[in-house]
C-alpha cells in the first residue's frame, strides 16, 4: 500500500467543483438507467433499438460510506448516490448527486491506474450520516449539510458552517473536518462537531512548525489519522474526532511515512516493516497485539476479527482486465499463504462500524463464454470461522461501446467491448444479430462470435474498428491482415472462418466485400489519387483471384469495378479482369466505388483523402445523381467514405443540419441532377451528426437487405430502421436436377398409351412430385421438349395447366423432322403443364426435366456471363485438335473458370449448344461430369443439318460437363456460355411470366439480311430493369440460310449464334440474354436474306 498515491486520486476539494444536489425523490433501482435516447426525426421510419450489450469489464461501483445499516455508493457512468441496505439488499436513489458521473478509470479499455488508496471521506465515514457540501454564495458562507440515511431517504440532521479562511475536507460521523492553507500545503486541521443545533469547533493540536501532510491517512466515525514531518522525522497520530486528542502511532522514522495504517474495530493495522503486518491496540497503539507474515499487498488491506483481508491492484496488464482475487489469511500466520474469498474483485475494501467489510467482486471466475457477474459483497467472520462473503446486490454490467458495425443480408455484426471472459489482452467480441426486413425491423437471433484484441482497437473509442459484411453471414475487419493473409469471420464462429493469402503486400485494407469475393486495397500512403495494389480474393476457395493497380475498387456478384489514376473512366469486368462488362465516365478520377444492383456510387478524393465530388451512376438509364460532399472548404479535416449505397438508395451524413439522410431513387435516376431530383428522407438527427461519423463504424447500410443501422451519440445502443422502400416481389431460385425423362408418348411414359398426339391434341403432364421435382412449391420447370415423327408441319405450345393457352410457340417443325427446344414453363396449381400439338398431323412428344424454380433458399441465383465460346471442335477451342467429334463419343468440356464463369461454386451453366456438319442423323446429350449419362437428348439433327439449342446443365465437381454425340456419324460441336447459377446472393432470381409476345416483325417488316432489329423492353416494367430475360425466339420465312445472334444493347455483338436455319424453315430456340442498360436487347439476322423474327417473353431474372 502506498499512501502517497492517495492525494492524486481524491476529488478536487474546492466546494464549487464538488457541490452535491439534493433531489426531492428517491426511486428503487434495479439496473443502471441508460441515457435518454433521442427521438427519431418525424419522417423517419419506425426503428428497432438494440439495447447496449454488456461490457466485458465489470462496472466500476465506487464505494463511499459503509454505514450502520447500509452502503453509500455510485456506479460508473452515473452521478446518483445510491443507498443499499444490508438487511434486504434493496438499492434506492438517495436523491443526492455527484458533481459528475463516476469515471470507470479505463485507458484504452483497461484499468488505467493501480491501487488508489482508501476512499476519500467527503461524504462521510462508517456511519449512516452523509455529508453534502454546499458552496459559498454572495449571501451565505460555505457549509456542510448532514443527513441521516438509515431509512434510505435523507433526513436532515443539521448544518455546519465552514469558517472563513478554511476549506472542507471530509466528514467523520457528525464531525466535519476543515483545513487552513491550500490543497498542497495544509497549515492547520479543524474539527467541527455537530452537537444538536450547535457546532463544537476544535483545532487539532499538532507540533508548531511541523510540515503537515495534505491528506487524511485513514478515518472512521471515531478517529482519523493525520501525518506530519518535523526535524526530518515522520510522525503519524491518531486523532479523536470528538475531542481532538492525539495519540502517537508507532511510525516515527527518518524516511517519509514508511508505514501504512488502517483503522479497524478497536484496533489499528500497521504494515511497512518488510513483510510483517502488525495489529495494534487502538486504545494503546504502541502495543503490538500480533504480527503476521504476508507478502506485500498491492491493493487494500483490512482487519476483520482474527483475519487479514486483502485486495490487489488491478492494472492494465495480462489477466488483470477483470479484477484480481480478494484473499484472506489468519493473523499470526508465518507462512505467507493466503486463501481466496472472491476470485475476482475490485481493489476497494470499505470497513463498516460493526467491523464487517464491503467489497465488489465475484466468488468465481466465469468460464469462457460467460459474462463476469459482479456484486456488492459484505464480508463477515463469526468467531474463529473463516470469512464469508454474502451478496448484497448485483452490480449491473456496464454498457458496451460499439467500435464498429456492418450489416449485410439481414445480419448485423458489431464489434464492441462485450466479451466472453478470457484473461489477457482481449478487449471485446463480435456480436451478431439477425434482423428482419419488416417495416419495423425485428431482432430474431443473437450470437456472440469470436473475440478481438486491444491491438485491433488501440484507442478503445467509438468507431475504432471498421467492418465489412459480405451479405452471406461472413465479415472482415477493415484491417484484416494476419501473417500475410486476410482473415474473414462468420456468424457463429468463435475462431476465424478462413483466410485468403495476400503475400508480402504491405498495408492492405478491406476495400469492399460481397458474397464470395473480397477486394483488398493497399493504404494510399499519403496520396489517395494514385494507383495502389488491389487484390481480389475468393472466400469460398480461399485463394487470390486477381491483382492489379487501381485507385478505387468495388465488387458486385462476380463483377469487378475499378477506377485508375488520372482516368475518368470506371471499368467493369469479371473478377479476373479478363472480360469487359462495360464502362462509364465520371467528372473526375474516382477513388471510392460501391456497386449495388444497377447503381454504382463513386467519389473523387484529393491527395489527402477528402472527398471533393461524388455521385451515383444508374447503369440502366445512364444518368448520374450528384451527391453533396461534407467538406465546404479546402481543409482536410474530413476524410474517407462519406456515403453508403443501398439497392436503389444512398445514405449520407449531412454535417450542416446534423442529419443522416436517405436519398431514394429506387425507380431509377431519371435525369442527371442533384438531390432535388430524388426523394430525400431523414433517418436520424442530433448534435452527434454535426461531426463526421465514419461509415461501417458508426453507421452502415444493408446492401442486400432493407435496413440502415447506426449507433446513438454515446456509441452504446444500435438503431435499426427499414429503408421504407417497397421491396420488389422476391424471385425464385433454380435447383438443378440430373436430366430425367418425364414424357415419351412412344413408350407410354407420362401419358397413357403409345399413340402419337393427335393433330390439335393436348397432353396434360404431371411434373410435380416426379424425378426430383418437389410435390409442391414449384413455380416453374426447365424442360427439354422434343417433337419426333411429325406427320405434318406444326408447332408446339407449352403452358401451365389451369390457365388460358397462349398464342405462342415453343418449337416449330416440318414434316418428318425431329426438333428439340428447351422450355421454361410455370407449373399449374395441380402440379401440371400442358403441351399442345398445333400441327395438322400427329406427332410424338418427349420431355426431359433439367431443373425447377422455387422459393427454396437453397436454390441458386443466375449471373449473366459472356456470351463466350467455350467449345468449337472446328477451331480446337475447348478440346485439342480440329477433327469432328466421333460417332458415339464424348467431349469433356471445362466450364468453370472460363468465359466469366467462376472457378468454383457454380451449380449449373447456361449454354447454347450447336451441332454442325453432321454426317448422320442423331442427337446430343449434355450432362454433368461425375454422373451417369442420362437417357435424354439436348438437341436432335438430321444429316447435314446445323441445329442449336439452349441448355441448362449442372456442373460436375471438377468444373466440367459432358457432351455425347449419340449418332452414327461425326459432328462438330459448338458451345457458348450465357450465364451460370450459383449461391451468389447478388445473383438474379427468376420471375416467371405468362408467355407474352413482345416482338413480331411480321407486323412491321422483315429484318433485312445482315441487319439488326431491337427488342425494346424499357417500357415493360421489371423486365426492362432486369439483369436478363428468358425469351423464346423464332425465325420464320427466312429467304436464305443463316443464324441469329441475340445480345444486350450497348455492348459489342458476340461471335455466337442463338439459332440457325435453312431457307424457308421456321426455327425456334430458348434464349437467356442480359438486358442492356437502356432496357433493350439487340437481334442480328446474320443470313444472306431477310427473315421475320418473333419473340415471346417467358420471364425475367432480376
Secondary structure as UniProt FT lines:
FT   HELIX           3..5
FT   HELIX           6..9
FT   HELIX           15..18
FT   STRAND          21..22
FT   TURN            42..43
FT   STRAND          47..50
FT   STRAND          61..66
FT   STRAND          70..76
FT   STRAND          80..85
FT   TURN            86..88
FT   STRAND          91..97
FT   STRAND          106..107
FT   TURN            108..109
FT   STRAND          110..111
FT   TURN            122..123
FT   STRAND          129..134
FT   STRAND          143..148
FT   TURN            150..151
FT   STRAND          155..161
FT   TURN            164..165
FT   STRAND          166..172
FT   TURN            173..174
FT   STRAND          175..181
FT   STRAND          186..195
FT   TURN            196..197
FT   STRAND          198..203
FT   TURN            208..209
FT   STRAND          211..212
FT   STRAND          218..219
FT   STRAND          223..230
FT   TURN            231..232
FT   STRAND          233..240
FT   TURN            241..243
FT   STRAND          246..248
FT   TURN            256..257
FT   STRAND          260..264
FT   TURN            265..266
FT   STRAND          267..273
FT   TURN            274..275
FT   STRAND          276..281
FT   TURN            283..286
FT   STRAND          288..293
FT   STRAND          301..304
FT   TURN            305..306
FT   STRAND          307..310
FT   TURN            318..319
FT   TURN            321..322
FT   STRAND          324..330
FT   TURN            331..332
FT   STRAND          339..345
FT   STRAND          350..351
FT   TURN            353..354
FT   STRAND          357..362
FT   TURN            368..369
FT   STRAND          375..380
FT   TURN            383..384
FT   STRAND          388..394
FT   STRAND          402..408
FT   TURN            409..410
FT   STRAND          411..416
FT   STRAND          426..435
FT   STRAND          443..453
FT   HELIX           454..457
FT   TURN            458..459
FT   TURN            462..463
FT   STRAND          467..469
FT   STRAND          474..477
FT   STRAND          485..490
FT   TURN            491..492
FT   STRAND          498..501
FT   TURN            503..504
FT   STRAND          508..514
FT   TURN            515..516
FT   STRAND          517..522
FT   TURN            525..526
FT   TURN            528..529
FT   STRAND          532..538
FT   TURN            539..542
FT   STRAND          543..550
FT   STRAND          552..556
FT   TURN            557..558
FT   STRAND          559..563
FT   TURN            565..566
FT   STRAND          569..574
FT   TURN            575..576
FT   STRAND          580..585
FT   STRAND          592..596
FT   TURN            597..598
FT   STRAND          599..605
FT   TURN            607..608
FT   STRAND          611..618
FT   TURN            619..622
FT   STRAND          623..627
FT   STRAND          643..646
FT   TURN            647..648
FT   STRAND          649..654
FT   TURN            655..658
FT   STRAND          659..664
FT   TURN            666..667
FT   HELIX           675..677
FT   STRAND          679..685
FT   HELIX           687..690
FT   TURN            696..698
FT   STRAND          699..701
FT   TURN            703..704
FT   STRAND          707..711
FT   TURN            713..714
FT   STRAND          718..722
FT   STRAND          732..744
FT   TURN            745..748
FT   TURN            759..760
FT   STRAND          762..766
FT   TURN            768..769
FT   TURN            771..772
FT   STRAND          778..788
FT   STRAND          794..800
FT   TURN            801..802
FT   STRAND          811..813
FT   TURN            815..816
FT   STRAND          819..826
FT   TURN            829..830
FT   STRAND          832..837
FT   STRAND          843..854
FT   TURN            857..858
FT   STRAND          860..872
FT   TURN            873..876
FT   TURN            887..888
FT   STRAND          890..894
FT   TURN            896..897
FT   TURN            899..900
FT   STRAND          906..916
FT   STRAND          922..928
FT   TURN            929..930
FT   STRAND          939..941
FT   TURN            943..944
FT   STRAND          947..954
FT   TURN            957..958
FT   STRAND          960..965
FT   STRAND          971..982
FT   TURN            985..986
FT   STRAND          990..1000
FT   HELIX           1001..1003
FT   TURN            1009..1010
FT   STRAND          1012..1016
FT   TURN            1018..1019
FT   HELIX           1022..1025
FT   STRAND          1028..1036
FT   STRAND          1042..1048
FT   TURN            1049..1050
FT   STRAND          1059..1061
FT   TURN            1063..1064
FT   STRAND          1067..1074
FT   TURN            1077..1078
FT   STRAND          1080..1085
FT   STRAND          1091..1101
//
